[in-house]
């Protein structure tokens, strides 16, 4: 009996120790820096494309806004930060046909 007990004790210790592990999950929510103030001057025939922060490597870099020539029967939809799960992702802006754009009011 003593021989059996001496073999079981290390096994029991291993089983108990394995059951004492802690587990869990966590994530870091990245925040987007506050946009910089840019001066936008009306220029006939051009559209202002606003600047935004870009996460390059491990650093935030500001991409300046710029003017782009207006396109007939199109509007420019500005880029924006969208939250996807625990992260923010930059959704690039682009030109859309005026026929495809719908305007929604804030009321339901």
Secondary structure, DSSP 8 states (H G I E B T S, - for coil): -HHHHHHHHHHHHHHHHHHT-----------------------TTEEEE--EEEEETTEEEEE--EEEE--TTEEEE--EEEEETTEEEEE--EEEEGGG-----S--
